[in-house]
């Protein structure tokens, strides 16, 4: 499954939790929904970092070009 699909599913579940809280529970579970949405966001971030391999580089590479100063 593509990374974008996985991240979209995380976003869909987060939105579904918020909508169900608003429609069924009249917003009484905001703290619990916020906690679950935060946990889902961290899971999505972990999936993104893992799939991109951001922390797998063996050595840090310096940028090839330096930014030019504007006058």
ABEGO torsion letter per residue (X at the ends): XBAAAAAAAAAAAAAAAAAAAAAAAGGAAAAAAAAAAAAAAAAAAAAAAAAAGAAABABBBBBABBBBBBX
